[in-house]
């Protein structure tokens, strides 16, 4: 017979496996929204063209106007599935690209051309906030800054780092807490608060996953920098 401790360990392993399977299906659903929304339409015969849905960049629900960049992004799911960031039909960050990690994930984009400058992530649970602050201070004016959280974004996040992110246009970073989910698009040199931000608190009463809130998704059109 199993001892009580062994039974509890087995139950914990089974629970973790079921959560991983569930999150895997969540990721598949997100991926479908990003890249594969018209997969079946592409396989239809040409003479059935009128029923083929129009596909917009990054899988957006509608096209962006001229002079704007299309984007879509998702936060991480619990501690299992990493975030995903798409701009102008290019996946900038994802688990498949192996360039995401626990904490705050960041993609920097040239605000005039829409070209990727760099990506990075900073562990705010077991990492050091100093390299993150250095990274934020070195962002050049006119840069689009895209951020998405994974697992825990806030344990090591201090007032200096929060102020630097607020200066990029964030309204929610001051309230970002342990295991919250947050996605944000701002810019260096922005004069107003960004309209592209979502934040959900980690709460035992509302969490979708055990210990973590639901995945956040956001899409929109970023104005191209002129001049």
C-alpha angles and dihedrals in degrees: 000000000000118000117237091255092053092050091051091050091050091050091050092051092049091049092049091049093050091049091051091050091048092049091047089059089047089054091050089054091050091047090052089054092049104044116354106049092116098039094116093042090057090055094054119104116264093246090063091061097126091067094050110109118231113250120213129197115289088005094286119173090237138011122269119239122251114285094034135101119228116228140174128179143172133200123233121280111236108300094312112068120042127222126272130216125189127182125178091347092307119117104225099177134013144130089260090057088048093225101113130087147165115305127021117353117202136191119188117204132185104252094214103044102022092233120150113250100182145319131218142155132216124208107229094181104054101001135087122265094208096080088046092054090048090051092051093048092053095056109117126229114270094032120135109226119204118187132183129174131227126191103326122006103168119044094094096028107118133191094267093054092045091051092051091051091046088054087059089062104272120148097180106046092090088063097042109129144176111316094351117149117234138168124184142171117196140141143234108255094018112158098202139037114281119251089209107084139108129181132180124184125233103246130162088217096056107021115128093204126040103276096355136076125238125284116273121219128188137174135180151123120283115206112243114241111251122214 
